[in-house]
Amino acid sequence: GKGCSAPSTPGVLRMSAIPEALGRPRSSSSRSLAGTLEATLGMGTLEMDKEEMRILKVCFYSNSFNMGKNFKLVKCPVTTEIREVIKSILMSGRIGPDIKLAECYGLRLKHVKSDEIHWLHPDLTVGEVQEKYECLHLEAEWRYDLQIRYLPEDFVERFKEDRTTLLYFYQQLRSEYMQNYASKVSEGMALQLGCLELRRFYKDMPQNALDKKSNFEFLEKEVGLDLFFPSQMQENLKPKQFRKMIQQTFQQYALLREEECILKFLHTLSTFANIDQESYRCELIQGWNITVDLVIGPKGIRQMTSKEAKPTCLAEFKHIKSIKCSSVEDGRAVLQLGLSGTPQSLAIKTASLAEAENMADLIDGYCRLQGDSETSLIIFPRRGEHPEGCRPPNLCPLPSPSPHSPWPQHHPCPNPACNLHLALDSDIYAEIPDESSRPRSGVQNYGISREDVTLGRILGEGFFGEVYEGIYTTPKGERINVAVKTCKKDCSPENKDKFLSEAVLMKKLDHPHIVKLIGIAEEEPTWIIMELYPYGELGQYLEQNKHCLAVPTLILYALQISKALAYLEAINCVHRDIAVRNILVASPECVKLGDFGLSRYIEDEEYYK
């Protein structure tokens, strides 16, 4: 996602004396918010008593380290729509003045103990949110977060015209960076991003202010360096060394204005994090199910085949005519998108109904944003198209409705694991290939022409022959850096079969932490072509960088290889040669398991020692 929750305490409160009041009847959808507030405040005591009131504590980001200023209490009838709650926050001035891009904001409901997340569609009412979601857990365990979720295509330029939204988007991304990325990036990157926030927050501070000992001690002891830099940097570095590094890095940005600091931060963050799209691991249903990573952002719905490859566009928002999701077996769900110009819908299977609903809200929000409309495209099975302005609030059908509501409600799964929201950036695969997809003996026809591969220097020597650096030119003309394993001409037929068996097995493997096979040149001498990872073997990399590798990075490597092994175990594949020499470093934050020459599949009835 494009952000995380503001640092505040959770809760939905029930109180009688709260400064803000908000609400409107469902039939008054065309009235302005100002008129609604005026009418609500002027309601008689008798009429107010007839309608149940709620007080929502909505958390948001602010330019203050005072946690008491990072939320707003919104008092409203249960019939109030979520869009009105969002508008009341934006119009209150608590976020900032002159917000022009209100359609970019959304409201997220988060369960603080499990990280279960529900994006609240603007047509839902406060009462429906309570019946549909809050009943699943204790009331005090939920938190409402105001987030920027829907971005214009040229969002940086558009945000420059709306400084409040630009600052809010920055604060949202910086909060996500500090929670999810700061501990994983290099010290140099952490210093840059921390000093940019220092410059932005203390925009009037002189260029050499931190050189003065008293100023730095105030920053360190009274403000806290952990607000700007990851805590492990302070633990890993000596105080004087850390201070000097901050002073030197700060000099690079000491003359930047606030907006320049923000734009520089966004540009730097985008080099290693997706700041303008959300990613979902799901399945495309096309006669058979294909597990893919879908990214949804201003450019539409796209399919990612690998981090290096360009994404494939599946649908643009202007072509989407309807959105529908429904429950299927095993707690999973299907999201169907009706597209103009084709009778066949785009069908996507998700791990849970909540995930399908969140995707539906995201797609619907982009359709509204780019279509400059408040009309939702979400429809409901068995109820047909909804009349404009009278759309039922529930996003997806469920097996059995609540006896107190005409709309279906969530029913928690008996398995606690099913109620947890899967992390969007998880690289453990949800779908495991069935028996028919396992590699079979013999060479399959996925060869590539030797003329398309240009060999370079020798990288090393294996059991069967040399390993070369090379460049592979794809049929589309793309040039890819590759590693080429060769097989000696005088190799015996038995050893040649063993050489090719590695490629046959690898062709069926698809995991972000397993070396990717490009193809096979089958003519003599036989070549196996794989992706090239510039940092080489993990053993050599650890030795060369042993003085600068932090413990969290080493734990990250162990986690990634563990995920690769979990994937192999799930498909009954045994590697049989786990060693640092067989692990390649794709980037300082990513390692991949390779060399499957000794690997084999085991049957269910086999016991492997």
Helices and strands as residue ranges (DSSP letters): E 12-13, H 33-41, H 45-50, E 53-59, G 67-69, E 71-77, H 82-91, G 102-104, E 105-111, E 117-120, H 126-132, G 134-136, G 139-141, E 142-148, H 155-160, H 163-176, I 177-181, H 187-201, G 209-211, H 213-218, I 219-224, G 225-227, H 231-236, H 239-253, H 258-269, E 278-285, E 289-297, E 300-304, E 312-315, G 317-319, E 320-327, G 329-331, E 333-339, E 346-350, H 353-371, G 416-419, G 435-437, G 450-452, E 453-461, E 466-473, E 479-486, H 493-506, E 517-521, E 527-531, H 538-544, H 551-570, E 573-574, G 580-582, E 583-587, E 590-593, E 600-601
